[in-house]
Amino acid sequence: MIEIIDPGLLTTVQDIGRPGYAALGVPPSGAVDRPSLIAANALVGNPPGMACLETTLTGVSLRLPKGGVAAVTGARAVVRVDGEEVAFGEPFAADPGAVVEVGPAAEGVRSYLAFAGGLDAEPVLGSRSTDLLTGLGPPPLAPTVAVPFGPGPPIPPDGARHPYAEPGSSPGIPAVAANPVLRVVAGPRADRFAAGALEALEAGPWTVSPRSNRIGVRIEGDPLAPLAGAGELRSEGIVTGSIQVPPSGLPTVMLNDRPTTGGYPVIAVVIEEDLRIAGQLRPGSPVRFSIG
Amino acid sequence: MSAIAIEVRPCGQRAFLIEAADNASVHALAERATGVWPGLEDVVAGHRTVLLAWPTPDDLPKQGEVEAALAGGGGGLAPGERQEVVIPTVYRGDDLGAIARETGLSEEAVVALHVGASFTAAFTGFAPGFAYLLGLPRELQVPRLDDPRTRVVSGSVAIAGEYSAIYPTASPGGWRLIGRTEAVVFDPSSDRPALIEPGATVRFEQVAP
């Protein structure tokens, strides 16, 4: 069990989310930096998709009343157990009653704190993820809230010991990009923008807005011009990574807690591999787009 | 199934957005796609589009395959069973009087038109289980509120523009409220979480308070 002391700006329970319910208006949710979630689970011997904590910029502090084994990945931060620094990106054991602190993110936004056995919370539509858009899943964590561990020790799906849990066999901790570039595929609605809009998207310069969250990353810069006379778009399905452009002309990169349909044209979509980069974009930092 | 005029648009590495002529074609395409690709992760109806999303980029068929499978006609797929839903409704919404004044109808006539209409769930959005219902009689098509309410109670039956809808949970909202239902519109613990799925036929039935 964990007991939250200070959740920082925002700490939520996240697993791989609840894909497959978009037709009913349910966002996919889940860890926005999925490779870091998987890496954190691997470090403590969990199957890849178990529930972890996802922090936001300022870290988290919590108590382990009965101790436990944990690891931190994602946004690099100083990790302390009862005040003693332990290695980021490596599993560590904590004694009963120990206080674990994940410090502010030195780079990126979201750190992932996994515990051997995972975290238990009431699953909703197959997932323990907090969805900020709809309120599905457990509420964001508050001081004194306790979250039990899942059943442990975890058993890997194939019955074998998870290879990542072997010392020295870690797949590597995904690094947060220093000069983030999001590779994108043009469309589906690039033709609703004035000539040169895709070039303008690539040229930038763009800055990450502080008004960003798990629903979307707002981007600031020179507005993209719509195609004259294109008219209003009717609501249509979108995907995680869709770059929506509202009438302001300023793009928003949709993240995991996004709505399932939207009425703003999508000029391009971020490729799967770069979604985690979008999820780690720091407010105020520059970002570039590259059309593949 | 006969041929449907479509346009297939790339949408990232694991999805296509299919444009169709109208919302009826959207549901026919959704059914056909589900039959052709059972491994689809999401089939998301829009007003005149359907989004097809596969689990990974490796699963994505070629654009030409999608065009051929969806536009070619034939295919021999039986149309899926259309879900039919009846919503028992108490017509005492806060905007009923204003709608009557704006439309020049009596409140009874507004209710009669809504009860007499057959709706189709065009697509879902805004909130889990919030279905945009097409089929609102032209006489009842009124604009949404300029100043949305900060809280609309769950089960509120509402209209705005060419749509009607039911608020599944309490939320802010700008639609015009005509009634309320006790029906559970979204239940995540159910095997069928949404009472109204895209493509469903929906009717409203007036009940006493």
Interface residues (C-beta under 8 A of the other chain):
Chain A: P19 G20 Y21 A22 A23 L24 G25 V26 V124 L125 T134 G135 L136 V185 A186 G187 P188 R189 R234 S235 E236 G237 I238 V239 G241 S242 P259 T260 T261 G262 V266 V269 V270 I271 E272
Chain B: R9 P10 C11 G12 Q13 R14 A15 F16 L17 E41 D42 V43 V44 A45 G46 H47 R48 T49 V50 L51 A53 P55 T56 P57 F123 T124 G125 F126 A127 P128 G129 F130 Y132 T169 F186 P188 S189 P193 A194 E197 P198
